[in-house]
């Protein structure tokens, strides 16, 4: 089998994926199996068919003939890098400058995007997702604890430091030269999601507006700013956390956007600049068309302690597709290299244990529980509905219920992103 390049099609059959990269067991976005002979492809950057081995398809775990999903994901990432090699680079921005006040006291120690969710910071999940979907050039704005972020991601990202916060939109304008005339794809640094950003770009191109806002139905409008739109998805207005009886929409703004370069023409001269307060109202006042992109994919703004807990438990329950390290020996129990659970009583799952975790005797775990890399759990400890951050010591005899346990040096004691394989 060969990869055929032409103006109207670039196509990879699933048989090539099986023969070259060991990728049987792929499922399409609607759950249909993709067996030999069917095309593994999706709409790409310029509207032509492009192979999207990872971003469009969910990998089952374990996969027949391969083993754990993490192995398949690594092979798929290799396939993706080969397939995209001849394509122009795609660009995206991760917003990482916020103070994270709702996550205090955790964010007294580290910036909000670096708060761990299982085996890596939430921003690590975002960066990995972007790279797997073909976004090879990434920029992040920094302000609070900038060295923590730069030290973890290194040269993998370009950085724009803000001595004073420029606002949610001002930070993007500060990176306008990074995008040039290309679409400006923006993802919030605390967004835990597995959405396909290629479909956002497609929606933006097909709608023809200056901006496209990712939205999702929310259960309680009192917790979100909601977006009002017409039958074609054109934005008509906004409501900020309305009472359900007064809400004109139940679509929450996810803080994930695609803009055309002309968006900066509608900015005020000074900083800070906020999308909701300073830019979107100008678009509405000047009858400039911009649209929504509604998603069914998982999305959680990990911006509060409750949302951090919920996002972690959702990841444990498999409600979103994350690249997470570890081996699963029984349903609902995953542990990393160098962690021995032989003397641990797992009363109920789900339980995730990172790499190099040390357990004392008579430890009991009542799920959901997540224990980060390099932690030490002493004799007689009992954990229930609790998160233990990387490198944390839980003293002998402690009982933690509904807790988030951590200390200083959380990120320094976590495994580097390169060591996680995706």
C-alpha positions as a Markdown table, in Angstrom:
| # | Residue | x | y | z |
|---|---|---|---|---|
| 1 | Unk | 0.0 | 0.0 | 0.0 |
| 2 | Unk | 1.2 | 3.5 | -0.7 |
| 3 | Unk | 0.3 | 7.0 | 0.5 |
| 4 | Unk | -1.1 | 8.9 | -2.5 |
| 5 | Unk | -0.6 | 12.6 | -2.8 |
| 6 | Unk | -2.8 | 14.7 | -5.1 |
| 7 | Unk | -4.6 | 18.0 | -5.1 |
| 8 | Unk | -7.9 | 16.4 | -4.1 |
| 9 | Unk | -6.9 | 13.5 | -1.9 |
| 10 | Unk | -4.2 | 12.3 | 0.5 |
| 11 | Unk | -5.4 | 8.9 | 1.7 |
| 12 | Unk | -4.2 | 6.2 | 4.0 |
| 13 | Unk | -6.0 | 2.9 | 4.2 |
| 14 | Unk | -6.4 | 1.1 | 7.5 |
| 15 | Unk | -4.5 | -1.9 | 6.0 |
| 16 | Unk | -1.4 | 0.4 | 5.7 |
| 17 | Unk | -1.9 | 1.2 | 9.4 |
| 18 | Unk | -2.1 | -2.5 | 10.2 |
| 19 | Unk | 0.9 | -3.5 | 8.1 |
| 20 | Unk | 3.3 | -0.6 | 8.9 |
| 21 | Unk | 2.3 | 0.7 | 12.3 |
| 22 | Unk | 0.4 | -2.1 | 14.0 |
| 23 | Unk | -2.9 | -0.3 | 14.5 |
| 24 | Unk | -5.8 | -2.8 | 14.3 |
| 25 | Unk | -8.7 | -2.1 | 16.7 |
| 26 | Unk | -9.3 | 1.5 | 15.6 |
| 27 | Unk | -12.8 | 2.8 | 16.0 |
| 28 | Unk | -14.4 | 5.7 | 14.2 |
| 29 | Unk | -15.9 | 8.7 | 15.9 |
| 30 | Unk | -19.3 | 7.0 | 15.8 |
| 31 | Unk | -17.9 | 3.8 | 17.2 |
| 32 | Unk | -17.8 | 1.8 | 14.0 |
| 33 | Unk | -14.7 | -0.5 | 13.6 |
| 34 | Unk | -12.3 | 0.5 | 10.8 |
| 35 | Unk | -11.1 | -2.7 | 9.3 |
| 36 | Unk | -8.7 | -3.4 | 6.4 |
| 37 | Unk | -9.7 | -1.6 | 3.3 |
| 38 | Unk | -11.6 | 1.4 | 4.8 |
| 39 | Unk | -10.0 | 4.8 | 4.7 |
| 40 | Unk | -8.6 | 6.3 | 7.8 |
| 41 | Unk | -9.0 | 10.0 | 6.9 |
| 42 | Unk | -10.5 | 13.2 | 7.9 |
| 43 | Unk | -11.0 | 16.8 | 6.7 |
| 44 | Unk | -7.7 | 18.6 | 7.0 |
| 45 | Unk | -6.3 | 22.1 | 7.1 |
| 46 | Unk | -7.2 | 23.1 | 3.5 |
| 47 | Unk | -10.5 | 21.1 | 3.2 |
| 48 | Unk | -8.9 | 18.2 | 1.4 |
| 49 | Unk | -8.7 | 14.6 | 2.8 |
| 50 | Unk | -5.9 | 14.2 | 5.2 |
| 51 | Unk | -5.0 | 11.2 | 7.4 |
| 52 | Unk | -5.8 | 11.7 | 11.0 |
| 53 | Unk | -4.7 | 8.5 | 12.6 |
| 54 | Unk | -5.0 | 9.7 | 16.2 |
| 55 | Unk | -7.1 | 12.8 | 16.5 |
| 56 | Unk | -10.3 | 11.3 | 14.8 |
| 57 | Unk | -10.3 | 7.9 | 16.4 |
| 58 | Unk | -10.6 | 6.3 | 19.8 |
| 59 | Unk | -8.2 | 3.5 | 20.7 |
| 60 | Unk | -9.6 | 0.6 | 22.6 |
| 61 | Unk | -7.5 | -0.8 | 25.4 |
| 62 | Unk | -6.1 | -3.4 | 25.2 |
| 63 | Unk | -5.9 | -3.7 | 21.4 |
| 64 | Unk | -5.7 | -7.1 | 19.7 |
| 65 | Unk | -2.2 | -8.1 | 19.0 |
| 66 | Unk | -0.7 | -4.9 | 20.4 |
| 67 | Unk | -1.2 | -4.8 | 24.2 |
| 68 | Unk | -2.0 | -1.7 | 26.2 |
| 69 | Unk | -3.5 | 1.4 | 24.5 |
| 70 | Unk | -0.5 | 3.4 | 25.5 |
| 71 | Unk | 1.6 | 1.2 | 23.1 |
| 72 | Unk | -0.9 | 1.8 | 20.3 |
| 73 | Unk | -1.0 | 5.5 | 21.0 |
| 74 | Unk | 2.8 | 5.7 | 20.7 |
| 75 | Unk | 2.7 | 3.9 | 17.4 |
| 76 | Unk | -0.1 | 6.0 | 16.2 |
| 77 | Unk | 1.9 | 9.2 | 17.1 |
| 78 | Unk | 4.8 | 7.8 | 15.1 |
| 79 | Unk | 2.5 | 7.3 | 12.2 |
| 80 | Unk | 1.0 | 10.7 | 12.5 |
| 81 | Unk | 4.4 | 12.4 | 12.5 |
| 82 | Unk | 5.3 | 10.6 | 9.3 |
| 83 | Unk | 2.0 | 11.4 | 7.6 |
| 84 | Unk | 2.2 | 15.1 | 8.5 |
| 85 | Unk | 5.8 | 15.6 | 7.6 |
| 86 | Unk | 5.0 | 16.9 | 4.1 |
| 87 | Unk | 2.2 | 19.2 | 5.3 |
| 88 | Unk | 2.6 | 22.9 | 6.4 |
| 89 | Unk | 2.9 | 23.3 | 10.1 |
| 90 | Unk | -0.2 | 24.2 | 12.1 |
| 91 | Unk | -0.1 | 26.6 | 14.9 |
| 92 | Unk | -2.0 | 27.1 | 18.2 |
| 93 | Unk | -1.7 | 29.1 | 21.4 |
| 94 | Unk | -2.1 | 27.9 | 25.0 |
| 95 | Unk | -3.3 | 30.5 | 27.4 |
| 96 | Unk | -1.1 | 30.0 | 30.5 |
| 97 | Unk | -0.8 | 33.3 | 32.2 |
| 98 | Unk | -3.7 | 33.2 | 34.7 |
| 99 | Unk | -3.3 | 33.4 | 38.5 |
| 100 | Unk | -5.6 | 30.5 | 39.3 |
| 101 | Unk | -7.1 | 32.1 | 42.4 |
| 102 | Unk | -9.9 | 29.5 | 42.7 |
| 103 | Unk | -7.3 | 26.7 | 43.0 |
| 104 | Unk | -5.6 | 28.3 | 46.0 |
| 105 | Unk | -3.6 | 27.1 | 48.1 |
| 106 | Unk | -2.4 | 24.8 | 45.3 |
| 107 | Unk | -1.6 | 27.8 | 43.1 |
| 108 | Unk | 0.6 | 29.4 | 45.8 |
| 109 | Unk | 3.0 | 26.6 | 44.8 |
| 110 | Unk | 2.6 | 26.3 | 41.0 |
| 111 | Unk | 0.7 | 28.0 | 38.1 |
| 112 | Unk | -2.8 | 26.8 | 37.3 |
| 113 | Unk | -1.8 | 25.1 | 34.0 |
| 114 | Unk | 0.8 | 23.0 | 35.9 |
| 115 | Unk | -1.7 | 21.4 | 38.3 |
| 116 | Unk | -1.4 | 17.6 | 37.9 |
| 117 | Unk | -4.1 | 15.5 | 36.4 |
| 118 | Unk | -2.9 | 11.9 | 36.8 |
| 119 | Unk | 0.6 | 11.6 | 35.3 |
| 120 | Unk | 1.1 | 15.1 | 34.0 |
| 121 | Unk | 0.0 | 18.7 | 34.4 |
| 122 | Unk | -3.2 | 19.6 | 32.7 |
| 123 | Unk | -1.3 | 21.7 | 30.2 |
| 124 | Unk | 0.8 | 18.6 | 29.4 |
| 125 | Unk | -2.4 | 16.9 | 28.3 |
| 126 | Unk | -3.3 | 19.9 | 26.2 |
| 127 | Unk | 0.1 | 20.1 | 24.5 |
| 128 | Unk | 0.1 | 16.3 | 23.8 |
| 129 | Unk | -3.4 | 16.5 | 22.3 |
| 130 | Unk | -2.4 | 19.4 | 20.1 |
| 131 | Unk | 0.7 | 17.7 | 18.8 |
| 132 | Unk | -1.2 | 14.5 | 18.1 |
| 133 | Unk | -3.7 | 16.5 | 16.0 |
| 134 | Unk | -1.0 | 18.0 | 13.9 |
| 135 | Unk | -0.5 | 21.4 | 15.6 |
| 136 | Unk | 3.3 | 21.3 | 15.5 |
| 137 | Unk | 4.1 | 25.0 | 16.4 |
| 138 | Unk | 2.8 | 26.1 | 19.8 |
| 139 | Unk | 3.1 | 29.3 | 21.7 |
| 140 | Unk | 2.1 | 30.0 | 25.4 |
| 141 | Unk | 1.7 | 33.3 | 27.2 |
| 142 | Unk | 3.3 | 33.4 | 30.7 |
| 143 | Unk | 3.0 | 35.6 | 33.7 |
| 144 | Unk | 2.6 | 33.7 | 37.0 |
| 145 | Unk | 5.4 | 31.2 | 37.8 |
| 146 | Unk | 6.8 | 31.4 | 34.2 |
| 147 | Unk | 9.9 | 29.4 | 35.0 |
| 148 | Unk | 7.8 | 26.4 | 36.2 |
| 149 | Unk | 6.2 | 26.2 | 32.7 |
| 150 | Unk | 9.3 | 26.9 | 30.7 |
| 151 | Unk | 11.3 | 24.4 | 32.8 |
| 152 | Unk | 8.8 | 21.6 | 32.1 |
| 153 | Unk | 8.1 | 22.1 | 28.4 |
| 154 | Unk | 11.5 | 23.6 | 27.4 |
| 155 | Unk | 12.0 | 24.2 | 23.7 |
| 156 | Unk | 8.8 | 22.3 | 22.8 |
| 157 | Unk | 6.9 | 25.7 | 23.0 |
| 158 | Unk | 7.5 | 29.3 | 22.1 |
| 159 | Unk | 6.9 | 31.7 | 25.0 |
| 160 | Unk | 5.6 | 35.2 | 25.3 |
| 161 | Unk | 6.1 | 36.7 | 28.8 |
| 162 | Unk | 3.7 | 39.3 | 30.2 |
| 163 | Unk | 5.2 | 41.4 | 33.0 |
| 164 | Unk | 1.7 | 42.8 | 33.5 |
| 165 | Unk | -1.3 | 40.7 | 32.6 |
| 166 | Unk | -2.6 | 41.7 | 29.1 |
| 167 | Unk | -6.0 | 40.1 | 29.5 |
| 168 | Unk | -7.5 | 37.0 | 27.8 |
| 169 | Unk | -7.5 | 38.7 | 24.4 |
| 170 | Unk | -4.5 | 41.0 | 24.9 |
| 171 | Unk | -2.2 | 38.0 | 25.4 |
| 172 | Unk | -3.3 | 36.6 | 22.1 |
| 173 | Unk | -2.7 | 39.9 | 20.3 |
| 174 | Unk | 0.8 | 39.9 | 21.8 |
| 175 | Unk | 1.4 | 36.7 | 19.8 |
| 176 | Unk | -0.2 | 37.9 | 16.6 |
| 177 | Unk | 3.1 | 37.8 | 14.7 |
| 178 | Unk | 3.5 | 34.2 | 15.6 |
| 179 | Unk | 0.4 | 33.3 | 13.6 |
| 180 | Unk | 0.8 | 35.8 | 10.7 |
| 181 | Unk | -2.1 | 35.2 | 8.3 |
| 182 | Unk | -2.8 | 31.7 | 9.6 |
| 183 | Unk | -5.9 | 30.8 | 11.7 |
| 184 | Unk | -5.4 | 31.8 | 15.3 |
| 185 | Unk | -6.3 | 28.7 | 17.3 |
| 186 | Unk | -6.5 | 29.4 | 21.1 |
| 187 | Unk | -6.9 | 26.9 | 23.9 |
| 188 | Unk | -7.3 | 27.7 | 27.6 |
| 189 | Unk | -4.4 | 26.3 | 29.7 |
| 190 | Unk | -6.7 | 24.8 | 32.2 |
| 191 | Unk | -9.1 | 23.0 | 29.7 |
| 192 | Unk | -9.2 | 19.3 | 30.2 |
| 193 | Unk | -10.7 | 18.0 | 26.9 |
| 194 | Unk | -10.3 | 15.5 | 24.1 |
| 195 | Unk | -12.0 | 17.6 | 21.4 |
| 196 | Unk | -10.8 | 17.5 | 17.8 |
| 197 | Unk | -9.5 | 21.0 | 17.0 |
| 198 | Unk | -9.3 | 20.2 | 13.3 |
| 199 | Unk | -13.1 | 20.3 | 13.2 |
| 200 | Unk | -13.0 | 23.7 | 14.9 |
| 201 | Unk | -10.7 | 25.0 | 12.2 |
| 202 | Unk | -13.0 | 23.4 | 9.5 |
| 203 | Unk | -16.1 | 25.0 | 11.0 |
| 204 | Unk | -14.3 | 28.4 | 11.1 |
| 205 | Unk | -13.3 | 28.1 | 7.4 |
| 206 | Unk | -16.7 | 27.0 | 6.3 |
| 207 | Unk | -18.7 | 29.6 | 8.3 |
| 208 | Unk | -16.6 | 32.4 | 7.0 |
| 209 | Unk | -16.7 | 34.6 | 10.1 |
| 210 | Unk | -13.9 | 36.4 | 11.9 |
| 211 | Unk | -14.2 | 34.2 | 15.0 |
| 212 | Unk | -15.5 | 30.8 | 16.0 |
| 213 | Unk | -16.3 | 30.0 | 19.6 |
| 214 | Unk | -16.3 | 26.4 | 20.9 |
| 215 | Unk | -19.5 | 25.9 | 23.0 |
| 216 | Unk | -21.0 | 22.9 | 24.8 |
| 217 | Unk | -24.4 | 22.4 | 26.5 |
| 218 | Unk | -24.0 | 22.9 | 30.3 |
| 219 | Unk | -26.3 | 21.5 | 33.1 |
| 220 | Unk | -26.5 | 24.7 | 35.1 |
| 221 | Unk | -26.2 | 28.1 | 33.3 |
| 222 | Unk | -25.6 | 29.8 | 36.7 |
| 223 | Unk | -22.0 | 28.5 | 36.5 |
| 224 | Unk | -21.1 | 29.6 | 33.0 |
| 225 | Unk | -21.3 | 32.5 | 30.5 |
| 226 | Unk | -23.7 | 31.3 | 27.8 |
| 227 | Unk | -23.7 | 32.1 | 24.0 |
| 228 | Unk | -26.9 | 33.0 | 22.1 |
| 229 | Unk | -27.0 | 32.2 | 18.4 |
| 230 | Unk | -29.3 | 32.0 | 15.4 |
| 231 | Unk | -30.2 | 29.0 | 13.3 |
| 232 | Unk | -27.0 | 29.2 | 11.3 |
| 233 | Unk | -24.9 | 29.4 | 14.5 |
| 234 | Unk | -24.1 | 33.1 | 14.1 |
| 235 | Unk | -23.6 | 34.7 | 17.6 |
| 236 | Unk | -26.4 | 37.1 | 18.6 |
| 237 | Unk | -25.3 | 37.8 | 22.2 |
| 238 | Unk | -24.2 | 36.6 | 25.6 |
| 239 | Unk | -25.5 | 36.1 | 29.1 |
| 240 | Unk | -23.2 | 35.9 | 32.1 |
| 241 | Unk | -24.2 | 33.1 | 34.4 |
| 242 | Unk | -28.0 | 33.6 | 34.0 |
| 243 | Unk | -30.6 | 31.9 | 36.2 |
| 244 | Unk | -32.0 | 28.9 | 34.3 |
| 245 | Unk | -35.4 | 30.5 | 34.2 |
| 246 | Unk | -34.0 | 33.6 | 32.4 |
| 247 | Unk | -31.3 | 31.8 | 30.3 |
| 248 | Unk | -31.8 | 32.3 | 26.5 |
| 249 | Unk | -29.2 | 29.6 | 25.8 |
| 250 | Unk | -27.6 | 26.6 | 27.5 |
| 251 | Unk | -24.4 | 26.6 | 25.5 |
| 252 | Unk | -21.4 | 27.5 | 27.7 |
| 253 | Unk | -18.3 | 29.2 | 26.2 |
| 254 | Unk | -15.4 | 26.7 | 26.5 |
| 255 | Unk | -12.7 | 29.3 | 26.0 |
| 256 | Unk | -11.4 | 27.5 | 22.9 |
| 257 | Unk | -11.4 | 29.7 | 19.8 |
| 258 | Unk | -10.4 | 30.0 | 16.2 |
| 259 | Unk | -9.9 | 33.5 | 14.8 |
| 260 | Unk | -9.0 | 35.0 | 11.5 |
| 261 | Unk | -6.1 | 37.4 | 11.6 |
| 262 | Unk | -8.6 | 40.3 | 11.0 |
| 263 | Unk | -9.8 | 39.9 | 14.6 |
| 264 | Unk | -7.1 | 42.2 | 15.8 |
| 265 | Unk | -8.6 | 45.1 | 13.8 |
| 266 | Unk | -11.5 | 45.2 | 16.4 |
| 267 | Unk | -9.2 | 45.5 | 19.4 |
| 268 | Unk | -9.0 | 48.7 | 21.5 |
| 269 | Unk | -5.6 | 50.4 | 21.5 |
| 270 | Unk | -4.5 | 49.7 | 25.1 |
| 271 | Unk | -4.2 | 46.7 | 27.3 |
| 272 | Unk | -5.5 | 44.7 | 29.1 |
| 273 | Unk | -8.1 | 43.4 | 26.6 |
| 274 | Unk | -10.8 | 40.8 | 27.4 |
| 275 | Unk | -12.7 | 38.8 | 24.8 |
| 276 | Unk | -16.0 | 39.0 | 26.5 |
| 277 | Unk | -15.8 | 42.7 | 27.7 |
| 278 | Unk | -13.8 | 44.4 | 24.9 |
| 279 | Unk | -13.8 | 42.4 | 21.7 |
| 280 | Unk | -17.0 | 40.4 | 21.2 |
| 281 | Unk | -19.3 | 43.4 | 22.0 |
| 282 | Unk | -17.5 | 45.3 | 19.3 |
| 283 | Unk | -18.2 | 42.5 | 16.8 |
| 284 | Unk | -21.8 | 42.6 | 17.7 |
| 285 | Unk | -22.1 | 46.4 | 17.6 |
| 286 | Unk | -20.5 | 46.4 | 14.1 |
| 287 | Unk | -22.6 | 43.5 | 12.8 |
| 288 | Unk | -19.4 | 41.5 | 12.2 |
| 289 | Unk | -20.3 | 37.8 | 11.7 |
| 290 | Unk | -18.9 | 35.2 | 14.1 |
| 291 | Unk | -20.1 | 31.8 | 14.9 |
| 292 | Unk | -20.3 | 28.9 | 17.4 |
| 293 | Unk | -18.9 | 25.4 | 17.1 |
| 294 | Unk | -20.9 | 23.1 | 19.3 |
| 295 | Unk | -19.2 | 20.0 | 20.6 |
| 296 | Unk | -20.2 | 16.8 | 22.3 |
| 297 | Unk | -16.6 | 16.0 | 23.3 |
| 298 | Unk | -15.5 | 16.1 | 26.9 |
| 299 | Unk | -14.6 | 19.5 | 28.3 |
| 300 | Unk | -13.9 | 20.6 | 31.9 |
| 301 | Unk | -12.5 | 23.9 | 33.0 |
| 302 | Unk | -10.1 | 22.7 | 35.7 |
| 303 | Unk | -10.2 | 26.1 | 37.4 |
| 304 | Unk | -11.5 | 25.2 | 40.8 |
| 305 | Unk | -10.9 | 22.5 | 43.4 |
| 306 | Unk | -14.2 | 20.8 | 42.7 |
| 307 | Unk | -13.5 | 20.8 | 38.9 |
| 308 | Unk | -10.0 | 19.4 | 39.5 |
| 309 | Unk | -11.5 | 16.5 | 41.4 |
| 310 | Unk | -14.2 | 15.9 | 38.9 |
| 311 | Unk | -11.8 | 16.1 | 35.9 |
| 312 | Unk | -9.5 | 13.6 | 37.6 |
| 313 | Unk | -12.3 | 11.2 | 38.4 |
| 314 | Unk | -13.7 | 11.5 | 34.8 |
| 315 | Unk | -10.2 | 10.6 | 33.5 |
| 316 | Unk | -10.1 | 7.6 | 35.8 |
| 317 | Unk | -13.6 | 6.5 | 34.6 |
| 318 | Unk | -12.6 | 6.8 | 30.9 |
| 319 | Unk | -15.0 | 9.6 | 30.1 |
| 320 | Unk | -12.3 | 11.3 | 28.0 |
| 321 | Unk | -9.5 | 10.1 | 25.9 |
| 322 | Unk | -6.2 | 11.0 | 27.5 |
| 323 | Unk | -2.8 | 9.6 | 26.9 |
| 324 | Unk | -2.0 | 8.3 | 30.4 |
| 325 | Unk | 0.9 | 6.1 | 31.3 |
| 326 | Unk | 0.6 | 2.9 | 33.4 |
| 327 | Unk | -0.5 | -0.8 | 33.1 |
| 328 | Unk | -3.9 | -2.1 | 33.9 |
| 329 | Unk | -3.9 | -5.6 | 35.5 |
| 330 | Unk | -7.5 | -5.7 | 36.6 |
| 331 | Unk | -10.5 | -3.5 | 35.7 |
| 332 | Unk | -10.3 | -0.1 | 37.3 |
| 333 | Unk | -6.8 | -0.4 | 38.6 |
| 334 | Unk | -3.8 | 1.2 | 36.8 |
| 335 | Unk | -0.3 | 1.5 | 38.1 |
| 336 | Unk | 3.1 | 2.8 | 36.8 |
| 337 | Unk | 6.5 | 1.3 | 36.6 |
| 338 | Unk | 8.2 | 0.7 | 39.9 |
| 339 | Unk | 5.0 | 0.7 | 41.9 |
| 340 | Unk | 4.1 | -2.5 | 43.7 |
| 341 | Unk | 0.5 | -3.0 | 44.8 |
| 342 | Unk | 0.9 | -6.6 | 46.1 |
| 343 | Unk | 0.4 | -5.6 | 49.8 |
| 344 | Unk | -2.2 | -3.0 | 49.1 |
| 345 | Unk | -5.9 | -3.7 | 49.7 |
| 346 | Unk | -8.0 | -2.1 | 47.0 |
| 347 | Unk | -11.5 | -2.1 | 48.4 |
| 348 | Unk | -13.0 | -0.5 | 45.3 |
| 349 | Unk | -11.8 | 1.3 | 42.2 |
| 350 | Unk | -11.1 | 3.2 | 40.2 |
| 351 | Unk | -7.5 | 3.6 | 41.3 |
| 352 | Unk | -4.6 | 5.1 | 39.5 |
| 353 | Unk | -1.0 | 4.9 | 40.9 |
| 354 | Unk | 1.9 | 6.7 | 39.2 |
| 355 | Unk | 5.5 | 5.4 | 38.7 |
| 356 | Unk | 7.8 | 4.8 | 41.6 |
| 357 | Unk | 5.2 | 4.9 | 44.4 |
| 358 | Unk | 6.2 | 3.3 | 47.7 |
| 359 | Unk | 3.6 | 1.6 | 49.9 |
| 360 | Unk | 3.8 | 0.5 | 53.5 |
| 361 | Unk | 1.9 | -2.4 | 54.9 |
| 362 | Unk | -1.9 | -2.5 | 55.5 |
| 363 | Unk | -2.7 | 0.3 | 53.1 |
| 364 | Unk | -6.3 | 0.5 | 52.0 |
| 365 | Unk | -7.6 | 2.3 | 48.9 |
| 366 | Unk | -11.3 | 3.1 | 48.3 |
| 367 | Unk | -11.7 | 4.6 | 44.9 |
| 368 | Unk | -11.7 | 6.9 | 43.3 |
| 369 | Unk | -8.1 | 7.5 | 44.2 |
| 370 | Unk | -5.2 | 8.9 | 42.2 |
| 371 | Unk | -1.6 | 8.8 | 43.6 |
| 372 | Unk | 1.1 | 10.7 | 41.8 |
| 373 | Unk | 4.6 | 9.7 | 40.8 |
| 374 | Unk | 7.2 | 9.2 | 43.5 |
| 375 | Unk | 4.8 | 9.4 | 46.4 |
| 376 | Unk | 5.3 | 7.5 | 49.7 |
| 377 | Unk | 2.3 | 6.0 | 51.4 |
| 378 | Unk | 3.0 | 4.9 | 55.0 |
| 379 | Unk | 1.8 | 1.9 | 57.0 |
| 380 | Unk | -1.9 | 1.7 | 57.8 |
| 381 | Unk | -2.9 | 4.6 | 55.5 |
| 382 | Unk | -6.5 | 4.6 | 54.2 |
| 383 | Unk | -7.4 | 6.8 | 51.2 |
| 384 | Unk | -10.9 | 7.4 | 49.9 |
| 385 | Unk | -12.0 | 9.8 | 47.1 |
| 386 | Unk | -8.6 | 11.5 | 47.3 |
| 387 | Unk | -5.8 | 12.8 | 45.1 |
| 388 | Unk | -2.2 | 12.6 | 46.1 |
| 389 | Unk | 0.1 | 14.9 | 44.1 |
| 390 | Unk | 3.5 | 13.7 | 42.8 |
| 391 | Unk | 6.3 | 13.3 | 45.4 |
| 392 | Unk | 4.0 | 13.6 | 48.4 |
| 393 | Unk | 4.5 | 11.7 | 51.6 |
| 394 | Unk | 1.4 | 10.4 | 53.3 |
| 395 | Unk | 2.4 | 9.6 | 56.9 |
| 396 | Unk | 1.7 | 6.3 | 58.6 |
| 397 | Unk | -1.8 | 5.9 | 60.0 |
| 398 | Unk | -3.3 | 8.8 | 58.1 |
| 399 | Unk | -6.9 | 8.7 | 56.9 |
| 400 | Unk | -7.8 | 10.9 | 53.9 |
| 401 | Unk | -11.3 | 11.3 | 52.7 |
| 402 | Unk | -12.2 | 13.7 | 49.9 |
| 403 | Unk | -8.7 | 15.2 | 50.1 |
| 404 | Unk | -6.2 | 16.7 | 47.8 |
| 405 | Unk | -2.8 | 16.1 | 49.4 |
| 406 | Unk | 0.4 | 17.9 | 48.2 |
| 407 | Unk | 3.4 | 19.9 | 49.2 |
| 408 | Unk | 6.3 | 21.8 | 47.7 |
| 409 | Unk | 8.2 | 20.7 | 44.6 |
| 410 | Unk | 5.3 | 19.0 | 43.0 |
| 411 | Unk | 6.4 | 19.6 | 39.4 |
| 412 | Unk | 10.1 | 19.0 | 40.1 |
| 413 | Unk | 9.3 | 15.5 | 41.4 |
| 414 | Unk | 7.0 | 14.6 | 38.4 |
| 415 | Unk | 8.3 | 12.7 | 35.4 |
| 416 | Unk | 9.3 | 14.9 | 32.4 |
| 417 | Unk | 6.8 | 15.0 | 29.6 |
| 418 | Unk | 9.4 | 13.3 | 27.3 |
| 419 | Unk | 9.5 | 10.3 | 29.6 |
| 420 | Unk | 5.8 | 9.8 | 29.2 |
| 421 | Unk | 6.0 | 9.0 | 25.5 |
| 422 | Unk | 3.3 | 11.3 | 24.2 |
